[in-house]
Amino acid sequence: MARDLNKVQMTGRLGADPEMRYTPQGHAVTTFRAASNRSWRTADGEALRHADLSGATTVSARNRLGAFLGAAAFALFAG
C-alpha cells in the first residue's frame, strides 16, 4: 500500500448549483464544479488569462455544501 498523501486547496467560483443526493445509509453526496482563474504576462508583456475548471465530489454524513452554496458563489475547498 502506498504511503503517499495528496492534499489540495483550491479557491474558485462554482460553475452551477451543487448537485446533492443521498446514499441508502443517509450520507449526502455532493457533486460540484468550480472555476479558478490564472493570469500571467508573456515575454512580450501581453497579459493573458485562463480559467481552469475542476470537478469534485464530497461524501459525508454531515455534508451540507449544497444547502449553503449556489452558482457563482466564491468558496475555498481543501481536502
PLY file of the C-alpha trace (Angstrom):
ply
format ascii 1.0
element vertex 79
property float x
property float y
property float z
element edge 78
property int vertex1
property int vertex2
end_header
0.00 0.00 0.00
1.33 3.44 -0.93
2.10 5.81 1.92
1.67 8.98 -0.08
-0.63 11.82 0.85
-2.15 14.16 -1.70
-3.74 17.34 -0.41
-5.48 20.01 -2.44
-6.51 23.55 -1.56
-8.48 25.43 -4.18
-10.42 28.68 -4.35
-12.87 29.42 -7.11
-16.42 30.17 -8.13
-18.98 27.43 -8.53
-20.00 26.90 -12.13
-23.52 25.73 -11.22
-25.58 24.82 -8.18
-24.11 21.76 -6.40
-25.98 18.52 -7.07
-26.93 16.66 -3.88
-28.17 13.11 -3.48
-28.17 10.63 -0.59
-26.88 7.09 -0.14
-29.17 4.41 1.36
-27.24 4.91 4.63
-28.22 8.60 4.68
-24.84 10.11 3.72
-25.01 13.18 1.49
-23.10 13.01 -1.80
-22.49 16.43 -3.35
-21.00 16.96 -6.81
-19.85 20.40 -7.94
-17.71 22.22 -10.49
-15.53 25.24 -9.74
-13.53 27.63 -11.92
-10.23 29.22 -10.90
-8.53 31.95 -12.91
-4.84 32.09 -13.77
-3.23 35.24 -15.16
0.29 35.89 -16.42
2.31 38.01 -18.83
4.12 36.71 -21.86
7.70 37.63 -22.67
6.27 40.38 -24.90
4.35 41.88 -21.97
0.93 40.71 -23.17
-1.47 39.96 -20.29
-3.17 36.58 -20.61
-5.89 34.95 -18.52
-7.20 31.40 -18.42
-9.94 29.68 -16.39
-9.25 26.18 -15.06
-12.35 24.07 -14.41
-12.26 21.40 -11.70
-14.88 18.95 -10.54
-15.18 17.25 -7.17
-17.46 15.02 -5.15
-17.83 15.06 -1.37
-19.34 12.30 0.76
-20.22 12.78 4.42
-22.99 12.24 6.91
-22.76 15.97 7.74
-22.30 17.24 4.18
-24.36 20.42 3.72
-22.40 22.12 0.94
-25.38 22.25 -1.40
-27.55 23.92 1.22
-25.26 26.96 1.55
-23.56 27.48 -1.82
-25.05 28.17 -5.23
-23.88 29.02 -8.73
-21.17 31.73 -8.85
-20.51 31.50 -5.08
-16.83 32.01 -4.17
-15.51 29.20 -1.99
-12.35 27.60 -0.58
-12.12 23.82 -0.85
-9.49 21.74 0.97
-9.02 18.03 1.28
0 1
1 2
2 3
3 4
4 5
5 6
6 7
7 8
8 9
9 10
10 11
11 12
12 13
13 14
14 15
15 16
16 17
17 18
18 19
19 20
20 21
21 22
22 23
23 24
24 25
25 26
26 27
27 28
28 29
29 30
30 31
31 32
32 33
33 34
34 35
35 36
36 37
37 38
38 39
39 40
40 41
41 42
42 43
43 44
44 45
45 46
46 47
47 48
48 49
49 50
50 51
51 52
52 53
53 54
54 55
55 56
56 57
57 58
58 59
59 60
60 61
61 62
62 63
63 64
64 65
65 66
66 67
67 68
68 69
69 70
70 71
71 72
72 73
73 74
74 75
75 76
76 77
77 78
